[in-house]
Amino acid sequence: MALVNHRVDVPVTIDESLCIDGCTLCVDVCPLDSLAIDPQTDKAYMHVDECWYCGPCAARCPTGAVTINMPYLLR
């Protein structure tokens, strides 16, 4: 079996340094439940990589901690 030798990025990343402890705005508006709150850090993270970019997670983040990494945005 061959291994893939390239990096795969998830569609949405959360910058924990910008994420506010206990803030759930991006998690609350995600229709696919792709985002969750990490119980250890109390910050958001992407727990599944099934995102088709609807936009509310990035739009609702007050600090800009949510980054969208999709080359072709579906709107």
mmCIF file of the N, C-alpha and C atoms, coordinates in Angstrom:
data_MODEL
# 
_entry.id   MODEL 
# 
loop_
_atom_site.group_PDB 
_atom_site.id 
_atom_site.type_symbol 
_atom_site.label_atom_id 
_atom_site.label_alt_id 
_atom_site.label_comp_id 
_atom_site.label_asym_id 
_atom_site.label_entity_id 
_atom_site.label_seq_id 
_atom_site.pdbx_PDB_ins_code 
_atom_site.Cartn_x 
_atom_site.Cartn_y 
_atom_site.Cartn_z 
_atom_site.occupancy 
_atom_site.B_iso_or_equiv 
_atom_site.pdbx_formal_charge 
_atom_site.auth_seq_id 
_atom_site.auth_comp_id 
_atom_site.auth_asym_id 
_atom_site.auth_atom_id 
_atom_site.pdbx_PDB_model_num 
ATOM 1   N N  . MET A 1 1  ? 0.837   -1.167 0.000  1.00 0.00 ? 1  MET A N  1 
ATOM 2   C CA . MET A 1 1  ? 0.000   0.000  0.000  1.00 0.00 ? 1  MET A CA 1 
ATOM 3   C C  . MET A 1 1  ? 0.892   1.244  0.000  1.00 0.00 ? 1  MET A C  1 
ATOM 4   N N  . ALA A 1 2  ? 0.586   2.186  -0.857 1.00 0.00 ? 2  ALA A N  1 
ATOM 5   C CA . ALA A 1 2  ? 1.360   3.418  -0.959 1.00 0.00 ? 2  ALA A CA 1 
ATOM 6   C C  . ALA A 1 2  ? 0.772   4.488  -0.035 1.00 0.00 ? 2  ALA A C  1 
ATOM 7   N N  . LEU A 1 3  ? 1.644   5.329  0.481  1.00 0.00 ? 3  LEU A N  1 
ATOM 8   C CA . LEU A 1 3  ? 1.214   6.436  1.314  1.00 0.00 ? 3  LEU A CA 1 
ATOM 9   C C  . LEU A 1 3  ? 1.185   7.711  0.497  1.00 0.00 ? 3  LEU A C  1 
ATOM 10  N N  . VAL A 1 4  ? 0.288   8.603  0.850  1.00 0.00 ? 4  VAL A N  1 
ATOM 11  C CA . VAL A 1 4  ? 0.196   9.893  0.186  1.00 0.00 ? 4  VAL A CA 1 
ATOM 12  C C  . VAL A 1 4  ? 1.198   10.836 0.842  1.00 0.00 ? 4  VAL A C  1 
ATOM 13  N N  . ASN A 1 5  ? 2.018   11.465 0.039  1.00 0.00 ? 5  ASN A N  1 
ATOM 14  C CA . ASN A 1 5  ? 3.071   12.327 0.562  1.00 0.00 ? 5  ASN A CA 1 
ATOM 15  C C  . ASN A 1 5  ? 2.767   13.807 0.404  1.00 0.00 ? 5  ASN A C  1 
ATOM 16  N N  . HIS A 1 6  ? 1.550   14.219 0.714  1.00 0.00 ? 6  HIS A N  1 
ATOM 17  C CA . HIS A 1 6  ? 1.238   15.640 0.705  1.00 0.00 ? 6  HIS A CA 1 
ATOM 18  C C  . HIS A 1 6  ? 0.346   15.970 1.894  1.00 0.00 ? 6  HIS A C  1 
ATOM 19  N N  . ARG A 1 7  ? 0.394   17.228 2.283  1.00 0.00 ? 7  ARG A N  1 
ATOM 20  C CA . ARG A 1 7  ? -0.364  17.687 3.433  1.00 0.00 ? 7  ARG A CA 1 
ATOM 21  C C  . ARG A 1 7  ? -1.813  17.941 3.040  1.00 0.00 ? 7  ARG A C  1 
ATOM 22  N N  . VAL A 1 8  ? -2.706  17.563 3.898  1.00 0.00 ? 8  VAL A N  1 
ATOM 23  C CA . VAL A 1 8  ? -4.120  17.788 3.663  1.00 0.00 ? 8  VAL A CA 1 
ATOM 24  C C  . VAL A 1 8  ? -4.612  18.796 4.701  1.00 0.00 ? 8  VAL A C  1 
ATOM 25  N N  . ASP A 1 9  ? -5.230  19.864 4.241  1.00 0.00 ? 9  ASP A N  1 
ATOM 26  C CA . ASP A 1 9  ? -5.762  20.877 5.148  1.00 0.00 ? 9  ASP A CA 1 
ATOM 27  C C  . ASP A 1 9  ? -7.247  20.640 5.378  1.00 0.00 ? 9  ASP A C  1 
ATOM 28  N N  . VAL A 1 10 ? -7.690  20.898 6.583  1.00 0.00 ? 10 VAL A N  1 
ATOM 29  C CA . VAL A 1 10 ? -9.118  20.830 6.870  1.00 0.00 ? 10 VAL A CA 1 
ATOM 30  C C  . VAL A 1 10 ? -9.760  22.107 6.358  1.00 0.00 ? 10 VAL A C  1 
ATOM 31  N N  . PRO A 1 11 ? -11.053 22.061 6.027  1.00 0.00 ? 11 PRO A N  1 
ATOM 32  C CA . PRO A 1 11 ? -11.703 23.229 5.438  1.00 0.00 ? 11 PRO A CA 1 
ATOM 33  C C  . PRO A 1 11 ? -11.775 24.448 6.360  1.00 0.00 ? 11 PRO A C  1 
ATOM 34  N N  . VAL A 1 12 ? -11.906 24.223 7.662  1.00 0.00 ? 12 VAL A N  1 
ATOM 35  C CA . VAL A 1 12 ? -12.033 25.324 8.608  1.00 0.00 ? 12 VAL A CA 1 
ATOM 36  C C  . VAL A 1 12 ? -11.018 25.122 9.730  1.00 0.00 ? 12 VAL A C  1 
ATOM 37  N N  . THR A 1 13 ? -10.282 26.169 10.055 1.00 0.00 ? 13 THR A N  1 
ATOM 38  C CA . THR A 1 13 ? -9.356  26.100 11.178 1.00 0.00 ? 13 THR A CA 1 
ATOM 39  C C  . THR A 1 13 ? -9.714  27.186 12.185 1.00 0.00 ? 13 THR A C  1 
ATOM 40  N N  . ILE A 1 14 ? -9.426  26.903 13.442 1.00 0.00 ? 14 ILE A N  1 
ATOM 41  C CA . ILE A 1 14 ? -9.673  27.848 14.521 1.00 0.00 ? 14 ILE A CA 1 
ATOM 42  C C  . ILE A 1 14 ? -8.327  28.219 15.142 1.00 0.00 ? 14 ILE A C  1 
ATOM 43  N N  . ASP A 1 15 ? -8.020  29.493 15.184 1.00 0.00 ? 15 ASP A N  1 
ATOM 44  C CA . ASP A 1 15 ? -6.803  29.968 15.826 1.00 0.00 ? 15 ASP A CA 1 
ATOM 45  C C  . ASP A 1 15 ? -7.090  30.086 17.322 1.00 0.00 ? 15 ASP A C  1 
ATOM 46  N N  . GLU A 1 16 ? -6.557  29.143 18.101 1.00 0.00 ? 16 GLU A N  1 
ATOM 47  C CA . GLU A 1 16 ? -6.852  29.115 19.535 1.00 0.00 ? 16 GLU A CA 1 
ATOM 48  C C  . GLU A 1 16 ? -6.360  30.360 20.263 1.00 0.00 ? 16 GLU A C  1 
ATOM 49  N N  . SER A 1 17 ? -5.339  31.013 19.736 1.00 0.00 ? 17 SER A N  1 
ATOM 50  C CA . SER A 1 17 ? -4.856  32.221 20.403 1.00 0.00 ? 17 SER A CA 1 
ATOM 51  C C  . SER A 1 17 ? -5.852  33.370 20.281 1.00 0.00 ? 17 SER A C  1 
ATOM 52  N N  . LEU A 1 18 ? -6.707  33.338 19.265 1.00 0.00 ? 18 LEU A N  1 
ATOM 53  C CA . LEU A 1 18 ? -7.733  34.367 19.085 1.00 0.00 ? 18 LEU A CA 1 
ATOM 54  C C  . LEU A 1 18 ? -9.082  33.948 19.646 1.00 0.00 ? 18 LEU A C  1 
ATOM 55  N N  . CYS A 1 19 ? -9.271  32.664 19.850 1.00 0.00 ? 19 CYS A N  1 
ATOM 56  C CA . CYS A 1 19 ? -10.558 32.129 20.300 1.00 0.00 ? 19 CYS A CA 1 
ATOM 57  C C  . CYS A 1 19 ? -10.803 32.526 21.760 1.00 0.00 ? 19 CYS A C  1 
ATOM 58  N N  . ILE A 1 20 ? -12.002 32.984 22.054 1.00 0.00 ? 20 ILE A N  1 
ATOM 59  C CA . ILE A 1 20 ? -12.379 33.404 23.402 1.00 0.00 ? 20 ILE A CA 1 
ATOM 60  C C  . ILE A 1 20 ? -12.850 32.179 24.185 1.00 0.00 ? 20 ILE A C  1 
ATOM 61  N N  . ASP A 1 21 ? -12.323 32.010 25.393 1.00 0.00 ? 21 ASP A N  1 
ATOM 62  C CA . ASP A 1 21 ? -12.744 30.885 26.243 1.00 0.00 ? 21 ASP A CA 1 
ATOM 63  C C  . ASP A 1 21 ? -14.252 30.916 26.455 1.00 0.00 ? 21 ASP A C  1 
ATOM 64  N N  . GLY A 1 22 ? -14.904 29.787 26.174 1.00 0.00 ? 22 GLY A N  1 
ATOM 65  C CA . GLY A 1 22 ? -16.338 29.653 26.406 1.00 0.00 ? 22 GLY A CA 1 
ATOM 66  C C  . GLY A 1 22 ? -17.234 30.220 25.322 1.00 0.00 ? 22 GLY A C  1 
ATOM 67  N N  . CYS A 1 23 ? -16.681 30.898 24.330 1.00 0.00 ? 23 CYS A N  1 
ATOM 68  C CA . CYS A 1 23 ? -17.490 31.440 23.236 1.00 0.00 ? 23 CYS A CA 1 
ATOM 69  C C  . CYS A 1 23 ? -17.975 30.288 22.363 1.00 0.00 ? 23 CYS A C  1 
ATOM 70  N N  . THR A 1 24 ? -19.251 30.259 22.039 1.00 0.00 ? 24 THR A N  1 
ATOM 71  C CA . THR A 1 24 ? -19.815 29.175 21.226 1.00 0.00 ? 24 THR A CA 1 
ATOM 72  C C  . THR A 1 24 ? -20.521 29.688 19.972 1.00 0.00 ? 24 THR A C  1 
ATOM 73  N N  . LEU A 1 25 ? -20.286 30.928 19.570 1.00 0.00 ? 25 LEU A N  1 
ATOM 74  C CA . LEU A 1 25 ? -21.001 31.496 18.424 1.00 0.00 ? 25 LEU A CA 1 
ATOM 75  C C  . LEU A 1 25 ? -20.816 30.674 17.152 1.00 0.00 ? 25 LEU A C  1 
ATOM 76  N N  . CYS A 1 26 ? -19.585 30.316 16.819 1.00 0.00 ? 26 CYS A N  1 
ATOM 77  C CA . CYS A 1 26 ? -19.347 29.567 15.580 1.00 0.00 ? 26 CYS A CA 1 
ATOM 78  C C  . CYS A 1 26 ? -19.950 28.163 15.667 1.00 0.00 ? 26 CYS A C  1 
ATOM 79  N N  . VAL A 1 27 ? -19.876 27.551 16.829 1.00 0.00 ? 27 VAL A N  1 
ATOM 80  C CA . VAL A 1 27 ? -20.424 26.207 17.015 1.00 0.00 ? 27 VAL A CA 1 
ATOM 81  C C  . VAL A 1 27 ? -21.949 26.232 16.901 1.00 0.00 ? 27 VAL A C  1 
ATOM 82  N N  . ASP A 1 28 ? -22.573 27.248 17.473 1.00 0.00 ? 28 ASP A N  1 
ATOM 83  C CA . ASP A 1 28 ? -24.032 27.350 17.475 1.00 0.00 ? 28 ASP A CA 1 
ATOM 84  C C  . ASP A 1 28 ? -24.619 27.530 16.078 1.00 0.00 ? 28 ASP A C  1 
ATOM 85  N N  . VAL A 1 29 ? -23.914 28.210 15.185 1.00 0.00 ? 29 VAL A N  1 
ATOM 86  C CA . VAL A 1 29 ? -24.467 28.484 13.857 1.00 0.00 ? 29 VAL A CA 1 
ATOM 87  C C  . VAL A 1 29 ? -24.075 27.458 12.799 1.00 0.00 ? 29 VAL A C  1 
ATOM 88  N N  . CYS A 1 30 ? -23.232 26.493 13.134 1.00 0.00 ? 30 CYS A N  1 
ATOM 89  C CA . CYS A 1 30 ? -22.784 25.498 12.156 1.00 0.00 ? 30 CYS A CA 1 
ATOM 90  C C  . CYS A 1 30 ? -23.901 24.493 11.883 1.00 0.00 ? 30 CYS A C  1 
ATOM 91  N N  . PRO A 1 31 ? -24.449 24.460 10.667 1.00 0.00 ? 31 PRO A N  1 
ATOM 92  C CA . PRO A 1 31 ? -25.555 23.548 10.371 1.00 0.00 ? 31 PRO A CA 1 
ATOM 93  C C  . PRO A 1 31 ? -25.129 22.083 10.256 1.00 0.00 ? 31 PRO A C  1 
ATOM 94  N N  . LEU A 1 32 ? -23.846 21.828 10.028 1.00 0.00 ? 32 LEU A N  1 
ATOM 95  C CA . LEU A 1 32 ? -23.368 20.456 9.895  1.00 0.00 ? 32 LEU A CA 1 
ATOM 96  C C  . LEU A 1 32 ? -22.763 19.910 11.176 1.00 0.00 ? 32 LEU A C  1 
ATOM 97  N N  . ASP A 1 33 ? -22.740 20.707 12.233 1.00 0.00 ? 33 ASP A N  1 
ATOM 98  C CA . ASP A 1 33 ? -22.117 20.320 13.496 1.00 0.00 ? 33 ASP A CA 1 
ATOM 99  C C  . ASP A 1 33 ? -20.668 19.879 13.301 1.00 0.00 ? 33 ASP A C  1 
ATOM 100 N N  . SER A 1 34 ? -19.955 20.598 12.457 1.00 0.00 ? 34 SER A N  1 
ATOM 101 C CA . SER A 1 34 ? -18.544 20.301 12.210 1.00 0.00 ? 34 SER A CA 1 
ATOM 102 C C  . SER A 1 34 ? -17.644 20.856 13.301 1.00 0.00 ? 34 SER A C  1 
ATOM 103 N N  . LEU A 1 35 ? -18.124 21.863 14.005 1.00 0.00 ? 35 LEU A N  1 
ATOM 104 C CA . LEU A 1 35 ? -17.342 22.495 15.056 1.00 0.00 ? 35 LEU A CA 1 
ATOM 105 C C  . LEU A 1 35 ? -17.832 22.039 16.421 1.00 0.00 ? 35 LEU A C  1 
ATOM 106 N N  . ALA A 1 36 ? -16.926 22.034 17.386 1.00 0.00 ? 36 ALA A N  1 
ATOM 107 C CA . ALA A 1 36 ? -17.268 21.651 18.754 1.00 0.00 ? 36 ALA A CA 1 
ATOM 108 C C  . ALA A 1 36 ? -16.380 22.420 19.713 1.00 0.00 ? 36 ALA A C  1 
ATOM 109 N N  . ILE A 1 37 ? -16.736 22.368 20.990 1.00 0.00 ? 37 ILE A N  1 
ATOM 110 C CA . ILE A 1 37 ? -15.928 22.992 22.030 1.00 0.00 ? 37 ILE A CA 1 
ATOM 111 C C  . ILE A 1 37 ? -15.084 21.914 22.693 1.00 0.00 ? 37 ILE A C  1 
ATOM 112 N N  . ASP A 1 38 ? -13.784 22.141 22.753 1.00 0.00 ? 38 ASP A N  1 
ATOM 113 C CA . ASP A 1 38 ? -12.876 21.212 23.408 1.00 0.00 ? 38 ASP A CA 1 
ATOM 114 C C  . ASP A 1 38 ? -13.055 21.353 24.915 1.00 0.00 ? 38 ASP A C  1 
ATOM 115 N N  . PRO A 1 39 ? -13.431 20.284 25.612 1.00 0.00 ? 39 PRO A N  1 
ATOM 116 C CA . PRO A 1 39 ? -13.664 20.389 27.050 1.00 0.00 ? 39 PRO A CA 1 
ATOM 117 C C  . PRO A 1 39 ? -12.410 20.715 27.859 1.00 0.00 ? 39 PRO A C  1 
ATOM 118 N N  . GLN A 1 40 ? -11.236 20.427 27.331 1.00 0.00 ? 40 GLN A N  1 
ATOM 119 C CA . GLN A 1 40 ? -9.993  20.715 28.057 1.00 0.00 ? 40 GLN A CA 1 
ATOM 120 C C  . GLN A 1 40 ? -9.565  22.176 27.925 1.00 0.00 ? 40 GLN A C  1 
ATOM 121 N N  . THR A 1 41 ? -9.710  22.742 26.726 1.00 0.00 ? 41 THR A N  1 
ATOM 122 C CA . THR A 1 41 ? -9.271  24.122 26.512 1.00 0.00 ? 41 THR A CA 1 
ATOM 123 C C  . THR A 1 41 ? -10.423 25.118 26.549 1.00 0.00 ? 41 THR A C  1 
ATOM 124 N N  . ASP A 1 42 ? -11.666 24.633 26.434 1.00 0.00 ? 42 ASP A N  1 
ATOM 125 C CA . ASP A 1 42 ? -12.874 25.468 26.412 1.00 0.00 ? 42 ASP A CA 1 
ATOM 126 C C  . ASP A 1 42 ? -12.887 26.385 25.187 1.00 0.00 ? 42 ASP A C  1 
ATOM 127 N N  . LYS A 1 43 ? -12.246 25.922 24.097 1.00 0.00 ? 43 LYS A N  1 
ATOM 128 C CA . LYS A 1 43 ? -12.202 26.688 22.857 1.00 0.00 ? 43 LYS A CA 1 
ATOM 129 C C  . LYS A 1 43 ? -12.727 25.824 21.712 1.00 0.00 ? 43 LYS A C  1 
ATOM 130 N N  . ALA A 1 44 ? -13.136 26.478 20.629 1.00 0.00 ? 44 ALA A N  1 
ATOM 131 C CA . ALA A 1 44 ? -13.712 25.781 19.483 1.00 0.00 ? 44 ALA A CA 1 
ATOM 132 C C  . ALA A 1 44 ? -12.627 25.069 18.676 1.00 0.00 ? 44 ALA A C  1 
ATOM 133 N N  . TYR A 1 45 ? -13.022 23.984 18.033 1.00 0.00 ? 45 TYR A N  1 
ATOM 134 C CA . TYR A 1 45 ? -12.143 23.288 17.092 1.00 0.00 ? 45 TYR A CA 1 
ATOM 135 C C  . TYR A 1 45 ? -13.022 22.548 16.094 1.00 0.00 ? 45 TYR A C  1 
ATOM 136 N N  . MET A 1 46 ? -12.452 22.160 14.966 1.00 0.00 ? 46 MET A N  1 
ATOM 137 C CA . MET A 1 46 ? -13.187 21.419 13.952 1.00 0.00 ? 46 MET A CA 1 
ATOM 138 C C  . MET A 1 46 ? -13.015 19.937 14.228 1.00 0.00 ? 46 MET A C  1 
ATOM 139 N N  . HIS A 1 47 ? -14.093 19.278 14.665 1.00 0.00 ? 47 HIS A N  1 
ATOM 140 C CA . HIS A 1 47 ? -13.968 17.877 15.054 1.00 0.00 ? 47 HIS A CA 1 
ATOM 141 C C  . HIS A 1 47 ? -14.285 16.905 13.929 1.00 0.00 ? 47 HIS A C  1 
ATOM 142 N N  . VAL A 1 48 ? -14.857 17.363 12.836 1.00 0.00 ? 48 VAL A N  1 
ATOM 143 C CA . VAL A 1 48 ? -15.017 16.560 11.621 1.00 0.00 ? 48 VAL A CA 1 
ATOM 144 C C  . VAL A 1 48 ? -14.656 17.444 10.435 1.00 0.00 ? 48 VAL A C  1 
ATOM 145 N N  . ASP A 1 49 ? -14.208 16.842 9.342  1.00 0.00 ? 49 ASP A N  1 
ATOM 146 C CA . ASP A 1 49 ? -13.781 17.643 8.194  1.00 0.00 ? 49 ASP A CA 1 
ATOM 147 C C  . ASP A 1 49 ? -14.815 17.701 7.083  1.00 0.00 ? 49 ASP A C  1 
ATOM 148 N N  . GLU A 1 50 ? -16.073 17.564 7.426  1.00 0.00 ? 50 GLU A N  1 
ATOM 149 C CA . GLU A 1 50 ? -17.140 17.624 6.432  1.00 0.00 ? 50 GLU A CA 1 
ATOM 150 C C  . GLU A 1 50 ? -17.774 19.009 6.450  1.00 0.00 ? 50 GLU A C  1 
ATOM 151 N N  . CYS A 1 51 ? -17.170 19.923 5.718  1.00 0.00 ? 51 CYS A N  1 
ATOM 152 C CA . CYS A 1 51 ? -17.655 21.294 5.667  1.00 0.00 ? 51 CYS A CA 1 
ATOM 153 C C  . CYS A 1 51 ? -17.824 21.694 4.212  1.00 0.00 ? 51 CYS A C  1 
ATOM 154 N N  . TRP A 1 52 ? -18.933 22.347 3.909  1.00 0.00 ? 52 TRP A N  1 
ATOM 155 C CA . TRP A 1 52 ? -19.122 22.842 2.549  1.00 0.00 ? 52 TRP A CA 1 
ATOM 156 C C  . TRP A 1 52 ? -19.191 24.359 2.538  1.00 0.00 ? 52 TRP A C  1 
ATOM 157 N N  . TYR A 1 53 ? -18.744 24.987 3.614  1.00 0.00 ? 53 TYR A N  1 
ATOM 158 C CA . TYR A 1 53 ? -18.657 26.442 3.755  1.00 0.00 ? 53 TYR A CA 1 
ATOM 159 C C  . TYR A 1 53 ? -19.962 27.155 3.471  1.00 0.00 ? 53 TYR A C  1 
ATOM 160 N N  . CYS A 1 54 ? -20.724 27.293 4.519  1.00 0.00 ? 54 CYS A N  1 
ATOM 161 C CA . CYS A 1 54 ? -21.939 28.095 4.419  1.00 0.00 ? 54 CYS A CA 1 
ATOM 162 C C  . CYS A 1 54 ? -21.699 29.509 4.898  1.00 0.00 ? 54 CYS A C  1 
ATOM 163 N N  . GLY A 1 55 ? -20.630 29.741 5.655  1.00 0.00 ? 55 GLY A N  1 
ATOM 164 C CA . GLY A 1 55 ? -20.229 31.087 6.029  1.00 0.00 ? 55 GLY A CA 1 
ATOM 165 C C  . GLY A 1 55 ? -20.549 31.594 7.415  1.00 0.00 ? 55 GLY A C  1 
ATOM 166 N N  . PRO A 1 56 ? -21.585 31.127 8.099  1.00 0.00 ? 56 PRO A N  1 
ATOM 167 C CA . PRO A 1 56 ? -21.906 31.725 9.390  1.00 0.00 ? 56 PRO A CA 1 
ATOM 168 C C  . PRO A 1 56 ? -20.810 31.599 10.438 1.00 0.00 ? 56 PRO A C  1 
ATOM 169 N N  . CYS A 1 57 ? -20.039 30.530 10.425 1.00 0.00 ? 57 CYS A N  1 
ATOM 170 C CA . CYS A 1 57 ? -19.005 30.371 11.455 1.00 0.00 ? 57 CYS A CA 1 
ATOM 171 C C  . CYS A 1 57 ? -17.984 31.492 11.363 1.00 0.00 ? 57 CYS A C  1 
ATOM 172 N N  . ALA A 1 58 ? -17.539 31.818 10.174 1.00 0.00 ? 58 ALA A N  1 
ATOM 173 C CA . ALA A 1 58 ? -16.559 32.890 10.008 1.00 0.00 ? 58 ALA A CA 1 
ATOM 174 C C  . ALA A 1 58 ? -17.196 34.253 10.238 1.00 0.00 ? 58 ALA A C  1 
ATOM 175 N N  . ALA A 1 59 ? -18.437 34.414 9.805  1.00 0.00 ? 59 ALA A N  1 
ATOM 176 C CA . ALA A 1 59 ? -19.115 35.698 9.952  1.00 0.00 ? 59 ALA A CA 1 
ATOM 177 C C  . ALA A 1 59 ? -19.453 36.019 11.401 1.00 0.00 ? 59 ALA A C  1 
ATOM 178 N N  . ARG A 1 60 ? -19.739 35.022 12.197 1.00 0.00 ? 60 ARG A N  1 
ATOM 179 C CA . ARG A 1 60 ? -20.151 35.251 13.586 1.00 0.00 ? 60 ARG A CA 1 
ATOM 180 C C  . ARG A 1 60 ? -18.987 35.373 14.557 1.00 0.00 ? 60 ARG A C  1 
ATOM 181 N N  . CYS A 1 61 ? -17.802 35.000 14.170 1.00 0.00 ? 61 CYS A N  1 
ATOM 182 C CA . CYS A 1 61 ? -16.662 35.041 15.084 1.00 0.00 ? 61 CYS A CA 1 
ATOM 183 C C  . CYS A 1 61 ? -16.256 36.498 15.343 1.00 0.00 ? 61 CYS A C  1 
ATOM 184 N N  . PRO A 1 62 ? -16.316 36.961 16.602 1.00 0.00 ? 62 PRO A N  1 
ATOM 185 C CA . PRO A 1 62 ? -15.999 38.362 16.887 1.00 0.00 ? 62 PRO A CA 1 
ATOM 186 C C  . PRO A 1 62 ? -14.507 38.688 16.832 1.00 0.00 ? 62 PRO A C  1 
ATOM 187 N N  . THR A 1 63 ? -13.647 37.679 16.866 1.00 0.00 ? 63 THR A N  1 
ATOM 188 C CA . THR A 1 63 ? -12.208 37.935 16.884 1.00 0.00 ? 63 THR A CA 1 
ATOM 189 C C  . THR A 1 63 ? -11.493 37.544 15.601 1.00 0.00 ? 63 THR A C  1 
ATOM 190 N N  . GLY A 1 64 ? -12.189 36.932 14.652 1.00 0.00 ? 64 GLY A N  1 
ATOM 191 C CA . GLY A 1 64 ? -11.553 36.487 13.414 1.00 0.00 ? 64 GLY A CA 1 
ATOM 192 C C  . GLY A 1 64 ? -10.739 35.231 13.571 1.00 0.00 ? 64 GLY A C  1 
ATOM 193 N N  . ALA A 1 65 ? -11.084 34.411 14.558 1.00 0.00 ? 65 ALA A N  1 
ATOM 194 C CA . ALA A 1 65 ? -10.336 33.184 14.819 1.00 0.00 ? 65 ALA A CA 1 
ATOM 195 C C  . ALA A 1 65 ? -10.628 32.077 13.809 1.00 0.00 ? 65 ALA A C  1 
ATOM 196 N N  . VAL A 1 66 ? -11.733 32.196 13.078 1.00 0.00 ? 66 VAL A N  1 
ATOM 197 C CA . VAL A 1 66 ? -12.135 31.165 12.115 1.00 0.00 ? 66 VAL A CA 1 
ATOM 198 C C  . VAL A 1 66 ? -11.557 31.497 10.747 1.00 0.00 ? 66 VAL A C  1 
ATOM 199 N N  . THR A 1 67 ? -10.837 30.545 10.165 1.00 0.00 ? 67 THR A N  1 
ATOM 200 C CA . THR A 1 67 ? -10.258 30.708 8.827  1.00 0.00 ? 67 THR A CA 1 
ATOM 201 C C  . THR A 1 67 ? -10.821 29.636 7.912  1.00 0.00 ? 67 THR A C  1 
ATOM 202 N N  . ILE A 1 68 ? -11.245 30.036 6.726  1.00 0.00 ? 68 ILE A N  1 
ATOM 203 C CA . ILE A 1 68 ? -11.790 29.117 5.734  1.00 0.00 ? 68 ILE A CA 1 
ATOM 204 C C  . ILE A 1 68 ? -10.681 28.779 4.746  1.00 0.00 ? 68 ILE A C  1 
ATOM 205 N N  . ASN A 1 69 ? -10.435 27.487 4.533  1.00 0.00 ? 69 ASN A N  1 
ATOM 206 C CA . ASN A 1 69 ? -9.366  27.025 3.643  1.00 0.00 ? 69 ASN A CA 1 
ATOM 207 C C  . ASN A 1 69 ? -9.930  26.209 2.483  1.00 0.00 ? 69 ASN A C  1 
ATOM 208 N N  . MET A 1 70 ? -10.855 26.786 1.754  1.00 0.00 ? 70 MET A N  1 
ATOM 209 C CA . MET A 1 70 ? -11.441 26.073 0.621  1.00 0.00 ? 70 MET A CA 1 
ATOM 210 C C  . MET A 1 70 ? -11.160 26.847 -0.646 1.00 0.00 ? 70 MET A C  1 
ATOM 211 N N  . PRO A 1 71 ? -10.542 26.220 -1.643 1.00 0.00 ? 71 PRO A N  1 
ATOM 212 C CA . PRO A 1 71 ? -10.215 26.947 -2.864 1.00 0.00 ? 71 PRO A CA 1 
ATOM 213 C C  . PRO A 1 71 ? -11.434 27.336 -3.689 1.00 0.00 ? 71 PRO A C  1 
ATOM 214 N N  . TYR A 1 72 ? -12.455 26.539 -3.661 1.00 0.00 ? 72 TYR A N  1 
ATOM 215 C CA . TYR A 1 72 ? -13.666 26.812 -4.417 1.00 0.00 ? 72 TYR A CA 1 
ATOM 216 C C  . TYR A 1 72 ? -14.821 26.869 -3.444 1.00 0.00 ? 72 TYR A C  1 
ATOM 217 N N  . LEU A 1 73 ? -15.245 28.065 -3.131 1.00 0.00 ? 73 LEU A N  1 
ATOM 218 C CA . LEU A 1 73 ? -16.297 28.239 -2.137 1.00 0.00 ? 73 LEU A CA 1 
ATOM 219 C C  . LEU A 1 73 ? -17.661 27.974 -2.763 1.00 0.00 ? 73 LEU A C  1 
ATOM 220 N N  . LEU A 1 74 ? -18.422 27.161 -2.110 1.00 0.00 ? 74 LEU A N  1 
ATOM 221 C CA . LEU A 1 74 ? -19.781 26.872 -2.540 1.00 0.00 ? 74 LEU A CA 1 
ATOM 222 C C  . LEU A 1 74 ? -20.718 27.817 -1.810 1.00 0.00 ? 74 LEU A C  1 
ATOM 223 N N  . ARG A 1 75 ? -21.480 28.556 -2.541 1.00 0.00 ? 75 ARG A N  1 
ATOM 224 C CA . ARG A 1 75 ? -22.405 29.513 -1.904 1.00 0.00 ? 75 ARG A CA 1 
ATOM 225 C C  . ARG A 1 75 ? -23.792 29.298 -2.413 1.00 0.00 ? 75 ARG A C  1 
# 
